[in-house]
């Protein structure tokens, strides 16, 4: 607020509070692993992910390729979906297809 002014100015940026987490360790190899493909339901994500997973599977020979879709690109993945992906896969591929 400026000196002598009765106006209050708000900062529109807000405050983001997030817990810091370490990234998962990188897989040393991809061949023989189970690949999860998470489609965020953006308009072109499906095309990008399907082509990418096909090329990656051809190059590395995954034991399995499992395709998942979020409910909406504007929402976080449902906890039960995340648990399923973690339980049944070794690595995850996701992308934004805009």
SULVENFEN-V592001 format. One record per backbone hydrogen bond with DSSP energy under -0.5 kcal/mol. CO is the residue of the C=O (numbers start at 1). NH is the residue of the N-H. Records with the same first field share a line. If there is no record, write none. Layout:
# SULVENFEN-V592001
CO: NH + NH
This chain:
# SULVENFEN-V592001
2: 5
8: 10
10: 12
11: 14
15: 17
16: 18
30: 33
33: 35 + 63 + 64
34: 90 + 91
35: 66
36: 38 + 93
37: 39 + 68
38: 40 + 95
39: 70
42: 45 + 46
44: 48
45: 49
46: 50
47: 51
48: 52
49: 53
50: 54
51: 55
52: 56
53: 57
54: 58
55: 59
56: 60
57: 61
61: 32
64: 35
66: 37
68: 39
72: 75
78: 81 + 82
79: 83
80: 84
81: 85
82: 86
83: 87
84: 88
85: 89
91: 36
93: 38
95: 40 + 97
